[in-house]
Amino acid sequence: QVQLVESGGGLVQAGGSLRLSCAASGSGSSINSMGWYRRGRRDLVASISRGGVTNYADSAKGRFTISRDNAKNTVYLQMNSLKPEDTAVYYCNAFTYARSMYWGQGTQVTVSS
């Protein structure tokens, strides 16, 4: 079992920045990839494998950076140049080597114009 706890959401003006964090507990060493989704967990924002291979949605490229600290079982999403259309609940996701998927509770990001 893996538990995911997100933090770092909030309200920011357009053009501002936020950094989201997601800490995994439990069987953290079983996690292969981690990522961030929004829009009801439908839209991938960014993902990163344990080896550091990243994948970004087109809307996130050039503005968002995903990173990971495997020792802390934590994934980060640095979001810069935020736009009102980035407003959403952001969900952390973990996919294990056993092909199980886990979700965090979500953190709200609101970007005002």
VMD Tcl script that draws the C-alpha trace (Angstrom):
set ca {
  {0.00 0.00 0.00}
  {1.10 3.52 -0.79}
  {-0.30 6.68 0.72}
  {0.16 10.01 -1.04}
  {-0.15 13.40 0.59}
  {-0.05 16.56 -1.50}
  {0.74 20.07 -0.37}
  {1.57 23.44 -1.85}
  {-1.63 24.46 -3.59}
  {-3.16 27.87 -3.14}
  {-4.22 31.12 -4.74}
  {-1.82 33.02 -6.97}
  {-2.08 35.78 -9.53}
  {-1.54 35.10 -13.20}
  {2.16 35.02 -13.96}
  {3.01 33.79 -10.49}
  {4.48 30.51 -9.30}
  {3.58 27.64 -7.04}
  {5.40 24.50 -6.01}
  {3.43 21.36 -5.32}
  {4.81 18.49 -3.28}
  {3.62 14.92 -2.93}
  {5.07 12.65 -0.28}
  {4.61 8.91 -0.53}
  {4.56 6.69 2.50}
  {4.10 2.99 2.95}
  {5.71 0.91 0.24}
  {7.51 3.85 -1.32}
  {10.28 1.71 -2.76}
  {7.70 -0.10 -4.88}
  {6.90 3.06 -6.83}
  {8.02 3.28 -10.42}
  {6.53 6.43 -11.86}
  {4.91 9.40 -10.17}
  {2.99 12.22 -11.71}
  {0.46 15.01 -11.49}
  {-2.99 15.08 -13.04}
  {-5.80 17.60 -13.10}
  {-9.33 17.93 -14.45}
  {-10.74 15.13 -12.35}
  {-7.62 12.99 -12.78}
  {-8.18 12.89 -16.53}
  {-5.43 15.15 -17.80}
  {-1.81 14.31 -17.24}
  {0.22 17.39 -16.37}
  {3.63 15.74 -15.92}
  {5.16 12.46 -14.88}
  {8.58 11.20 -13.90}
  {9.99 7.71 -13.66}
  {12.21 6.49 -10.86}
  {15.10 6.91 -13.25}
  {14.21 10.52 -13.93}
  {12.58 10.27 -17.35}
  {9.98 13.02 -17.60}
  {6.87 13.53 -19.66}
  {4.86 16.75 -19.94}
  {1.54 17.79 -21.34}
  {1.92 20.35 -24.11}
  {0.27 22.94 -21.89}
  {2.94 22.40 -19.22}
  {6.05 22.39 -21.39}
  {8.31 25.35 -20.76}
  {6.40 26.46 -17.67}
  {6.26 23.47 -15.31}
  {9.08 21.30 -14.04}
  {8.60 17.93 -12.36}
  {11.32 16.54 -10.14}
  {11.69 13.72 -7.68}
  {13.65 12.82 -4.59}
  {13.70 9.04 -4.46}
  {15.31 9.00 -1.01}
  {12.35 10.96 0.35}
  {9.77 9.31 -1.93}
  {8.61 12.79 -2.85}
  {7.72 14.33 -6.18}
  {7.55 18.05 -6.86}
  {5.89 20.17 -9.49}
  {7.30 23.66 -9.93}
  {4.74 25.74 -11.79}
  {5.81 29.07 -13.24}
  {4.04 31.61 -15.43}
  {0.71 30.35 -14.18}
  {-2.42 31.15 -16.18}
  {-6.08 31.23 -15.12}
  {-6.66 28.10 -17.19}
  {-4.26 26.25 -14.89}
  {-6.88 26.54 -12.17}
  {-7.80 23.03 -11.08}
  {-7.46 20.42 -8.39}
  {-4.10 18.75 -8.90}
  {-3.81 15.08 -8.00}
  {-0.63 13.19 -7.29}
  {-0.38 9.72 -8.80}
  {1.95 6.81 -8.16}
  {2.30 3.70 -10.28}
  {4.08 0.75 -8.74}
  {6.21 -1.99 -10.23}
  {3.34 -4.35 -9.36}
  {1.15 -2.25 -11.66}
  {-0.98 -0.79 -8.88}
  {-2.05 2.83 -9.03}
  {-2.55 5.19 -6.13}
  {-3.92 8.72 -5.86}
  {-3.58 11.56 -3.42}
  {-6.53 13.55 -2.14}
  {-5.83 16.52 -4.41}
  {-4.72 20.08 -3.82}
  {-6.48 23.14 -5.20}
  {-4.61 25.57 -7.41}
  {-6.41 28.80 -8.23}
  {-4.92 31.37 -10.60}
  {-6.61 34.76 -10.66}
  {-6.48 37.04 -13.69}
}
mol new
graphics top color blue
foreach p $ca { graphics top sphere $p radius 0.5 }
foreach p [lrange $ca 0 end-1] q [lrange $ca 1 end] { graphics top cylinder $p $q radius 0.2 }
display resetview
